[in-house]
Amino acid sequence: MERVDIDDVAQAALSGPVDRRDVGRALGATDVAVMYYELEPGENFSGGYHTHLDQEELFIVLDGEAEFRTEDGKVAVAAGEAIRFAPGEFQTGYNHYDSDEPVRGLALGAPAGMDETVSMFQCPDCGEEGEHDVDLDETGGTVTTTCRACGFVMETEP
């Protein structure tokens, strides 16, 4: 058995200004990723509209109301509610910029890891709005994206 106080869990890699804590890693979990979030208005759970081809994701809203952009449109998820995304479903979740309160929530992914992540955004090289393969290097603190349309590689450091 492992036990942690979420307040004692360090900020996760590549958190930026968002309060994002890797509870799963702190507990030694190997088969599921568990992230705790506190989102101020305008902040999001992840780096943008994306999918995990090999991982399902569950989001549980503990306080506030999160909004998710999905393939089917926008969906509001209130405190005490949860939402699931199957592998291959694009989504992004956030605390709406005009909200008056923070959102606290948990994101769970199984299996753990983000080996096959794809983000959707406009390529700065070819200008196409399309899929980009994502490689996350938590140890080095970098994110590398590769445009599937033109092969342009972009590396972002923290």
C-alpha positions in Angstrom: 0.0 0.0 0.0 1.1 3.5 -0.8 -0.4 6.8 0.5 0.3 10.4 -0.2 -1.2 13.8 0.6 -1.9 15.6 -2.7 -0.5 18.9 -1.2 2.8 17.1 -0.8 3.0 15.8 -4.4 5.4 17.9 -6.5 4.4 19.6 -9.7 4.4 17.3 -12.7 6.9 17.8 -15.5 5.9 20.4 -18.2 3.1 21.8 -15.9 3.8 25.4 -16.8 1.6 27.7 -14.7 -1.1 25.0 -14.2 -1.2 23.3 -10.8 -0.7 19.7 -12.1 0.5 16.9 -9.8 1.4 13.4 -10.8 -0.3 11.5 -8.1 0.0 8.2 -9.9 3.8 8.5 -10.0 3.9 9.6 -6.3 2.0 6.4 -5.4 4.2 4.2 -7.6 1.4 3.3 -10.0 2.6 1.5 -13.1 -0.6 0.6 -15.0 -2.6 3.9 -14.6 -1.7 7.6 -14.8 -3.4 9.8 -12.2 -3.0 13.6 -12.4 -4.5 16.1 -10.0 -5.4 19.5 -11.4 -6.4 22.9 -10.0 -7.3 25.1 -12.9 -7.8 28.8 -12.7 -10.1 30.5 -15.3 -8.6 30.1 -18.8 -6.3 27.1 -17.8 -6.6 23.7 -19.3 -6.0 20.1 -18.4 -3.6 19.4 -21.3 -1.6 20.9 -24.0 -4.5 21.2 -26.5 -6.9 19.3 -28.6 -5.4 15.8 -28.7 -6.0 12.0 -28.5 -4.1 9.1 -27.1 -4.2 6.2 -29.6 -3.3 3.7 -26.9 -4.9 5.1 -23.7 -8.4 5.8 -22.5 -8.8 8.9 -20.3 -11.3 9.7 -17.5 -11.8 13.1 -16.0 -13.5 13.5 -12.6 -14.5 17.1 -11.7 -14.3 17.6 -7.9 -15.1 21.3 -7.7 -16.3 23.9 -10.3 -17.3 23.2 -13.8 -15.0 22.1 -16.6 -15.7 22.4 -20.3 -14.5 19.9 -22.8 -14.2 20.4 -26.6 -14.9 17.0 -28.2 -15.5 15.6 -31.6 -19.2 16.0 -30.9 -19.0 19.7 -29.7 -18.6 21.3 -26.3 -19.6 19.4 -23.1 -19.9 20.9 -19.6 -18.9 18.6 -16.7 -19.9 19.8 -13.2 -18.6 18.9 -9.8 -19.4 15.3 -9.0 -19.5 14.3 -12.7 -17.1 12.4 -14.8 -16.4 12.0 -18.5 -14.5 9.3 -20.5 -12.7 9.4 -23.8 -11.8 6.1 -25.5 -8.5 5.7 -27.3 -8.6 7.7 -30.5 -11.2 10.2 -29.4 -10.0 13.8 -29.7 -10.7 16.2 -26.7 -9.4 19.0 -24.6 -10.7 20.1 -21.2 -10.4 23.5 -19.5 -11.8 25.9 -17.0 -13.7 28.5 -19.1 -11.9 31.9 -19.2 -15.0 33.7 -17.9 -15.6 31.4 -15.0 -15.7 32.8 -11.4 -14.2 29.8 -9.7 -11.3 27.3 -10.0 -11.8 23.8 -11.2 -10.3 20.9 -9.2 -10.2 17.5 -10.8 -8.5 14.2 -11.5 -7.4 12.9 -14.9 -6.9 9.1 -15.1 -5.3 7.3 -18.1 -4.9 3.7 -18.7 -2.5 2.2 -19.5 -0.1 4.7 -18.0 2.2 6.7 -20.4 1.5 8.7 -23.5 3.3 6.7 -26.1 0.9 7.4 -29.0 -0.4 10.9 -28.6 -1.6 13.0 -31.5 -2.4 16.7 -31.3 -4.5 18.7 -33.7 -3.3 22.3 -34.6 -2.2 24.5 -37.5 1.4 23.7 -38.6 3.5 26.8 -38.5 5.5 25.6 -41.5 2.9 24.3 -44.1 -0.2 26.1 -42.6 -2.3 23.0 -42.6 -4.7 22.4 -39.7 -4.0 18.8 -39.0 -2.6 16.0 -36.9 0.8 16.2 -35.3 2.6 13.2 -33.6 3.7 14.2 -30.1 6.8 12.9 -28.3 6.9 13.9 -24.6 10.3 13.7 -22.9 9.5 14.2 -19.2 13.1 13.6 -18.2 14.5 16.3 -20.5 11.4 18.5 -20.2 10.7 18.8 -23.9 7.8 18.2 -26.2 8.5 17.4 -29.9 5.7 17.5 -32.4 5.9 16.3 -36.0 3.4 17.5 -38.7 1.9 14.5 -40.5 1.2 16.6 -43.6 4.7 18.0 -44.2 7.0 16.4 -41.6 7.9 19.7 -39.9 9.4 19.1 -36.5 8.9 21.5 -33.6 10.5 21.2 -30.2 9.2 23.0 -27.1 11.2 23.3 -23.9 9.7 24.3 -20.5 
